[in-house]
Amino acid sequence: MDGRMTNDLPPWDFAASCRAALTGTEHVLDMGTGGGEQLLSLRDALPADTVATEGWAPNLPVARAALEPLGIAVVDWGHDETDPALQPMPFADERFDVVLNRHESYDPVEIARVLRPGGLLLTQQVGGDELGELRALLGHRPQAPEVTYAAFRHAAARAGLVVERGEEFVGRYRFPQVADLIAYLQRVPWDVPEDFAVAAYADQLLRLHDDGPARGRPVSLTCKRFWLRARKPAGWCPT
């Protein structure tokens, strides 16, 4: 997408926060590792016992090819946020010092279970109502309106974790042409309705063009991010 889109960046450096949290750790979990790219950027700070999960099948062979030569196991697992039942992760109680989670859904109760007392969760999330203007134009509601900074803070606290830091950011994506937006959506199909197709939504896409690029302005849509650092208390007593 180089040259086809720009976006505002949040004021924090999540990778730097992860690197700082890894200091002195022995057991680390990276949830939703994708193709392993982010974890690889931290490879010099990772302990020997580092494990990753990935729940999207196309990513698994990519992540394993990148990470397993470094001794990092990639477990086929992902949290299904549409299932109200608690889905235990395939790890023992108090297994990890640090859990890293970038743009992956999770259950804070399970995070609290697999963290050792004093352990840390660091997560960065995409706001569930991101690209809200586009979904409204297409006649659909936000994909995951429950994914908000406030809701995740409260959920962590209910699970017994102590939120030490966190922040929310609202910025903009900018696409020079509607075709550039379509190219982006092809790479993140979960951000649009399942029935999205250019022909099916041609009128709405032409409206975006008329309101933006046709007037010399880019297509501008909301970008949302938030992050949390939460700790399992040293004197943890499960409820």
Secondary structure as the mmCIF struct_conf table of DSSP 4:
data_model
#
loop_
_struct_conf.conf_type_id
_struct_conf.id
_struct_conf.beg_label_comp_id
_struct_conf.beg_label_asym_id
_struct_conf.beg_label_seq_id
_struct_conf.end_label_comp_id
_struct_conf.end_label_asym_id
_struct_conf.end_label_seq_id
TURN_TY1_P TURN_TY1_P1 ASP A 2 ARG A 4
STRN STRN1 THR A 6 ASN A 7
BEND BEND1 PRO A 11 TRP A 12
HELX_RH_AL_P HELX_RH_AL_P1 PHE A 14 ALA A 21
TURN_TY1_P TURN_TY1_P2 LEU A 22 GLY A 24
BEND BEND2 GLU A 26 GLU A 26
STRN STRN2 HIS A 27 MET A 31
BEND BEND3 GLY A 32 GLY A 32
TURN_TY1_P TURN_TY1_P3 GLY A 34 GLY A 35
BEND BEND4 GLY A 36 GLY A 36
HELX_RH_AL_P HELX_RH_AL_P2 GLU A 37 LEU A 40
TURN_TY1_P TURN_TY1_P4 SER A 41 LEU A 42
HELX_RH_3T_P HELX_RH_3T_P1 ARG A 43 ALA A 45
BEND BEND5 ALA A 48 ALA A 48
STRN STRN3 ASP A 49 GLU A 54
TURN_TY1_P TURN_TY1_P5 ALA A 57 PRO A 58
HELX_RH_AL_P HELX_RH_AL_P3 ASN A 59 LEU A 67
HELX_RH_3T_P HELX_RH_3T_P2 GLU A 68 LEU A 70
TURN_TY1_P TURN_TY1_P6 GLY A 71 GLY A 71
STRN STRN4 ALA A 73 ASP A 76
TURN_TY1_P TURN_TY1_P7 GLU A 81 THR A 82
BEND BEND6 ALA A 85 ALA A 85
BEND BEND7 PRO A 90 PHE A 91
TURN_TY1_P TURN_TY1_P8 ASP A 93 GLU A 94
STRN STRN5 PHE A 96 ARG A 102
BEND BEND8 HIS A 103 HIS A 103
HELX_RH_AL_P HELX_RH_AL_P4 PRO A 108 VAL A 114
STRN STRN6 LEU A 115 VAL A 126
TURN_TY1_P TURN_TY1_P9 GLY A 128 LEU A 131
HELX_RH_AL_P HELX_RH_AL_P5 GLY A 132 LEU A 138
TURN_TY1_P TURN_TY1_P10 GLY A 139 GLY A 139
BEND BEND9 GLN A 143 GLN A 143
TURN_TY1_P TURN_TY1_P11 PRO A 145 GLU A 146
HELX_RH_AL_P HELX_RH_AL_P6 TYR A 149 ARG A 158
TURN_TY1_P TURN_TY1_P12 ALA A 159 GLY A 160
STRN STRN7 VAL A 162 PHE A 175
BEND BEND10 PRO A 176 GLN A 177
HELX_RH_AL_P HELX_RH_AL_P7 VAL A 178 ARG A 187
HELX_RH_3T_P HELX_RH_3T_P3 PRO A 189 ASP A 191
BEND BEND11 VAL A 192 VAL A 192
TURN_TY1_P TURN_TY1_P13 GLU A 194 ASP A 195
TURN_TY1_P TURN_TY1_P14 VAL A 198 TYR A 201
HELX_RH_AL_P HELX_RH_AL_P8 ALA A 202 ASP A 211
TURN_TY1_P TURN_TY1_P15 GLY A 212 GLY A 212
HELX_RH_3T_P HELX_RH_3T_P4 PRO A 213 ARG A 215
TURN_TY1_P TURN_TY1_P16 GLY A 216 GLY A 216
STRN STRN8 VAL A 219 ARG A 231
TURN_TY1_P TURN_TY1_P17 ALA A 234 GLY A 235
#
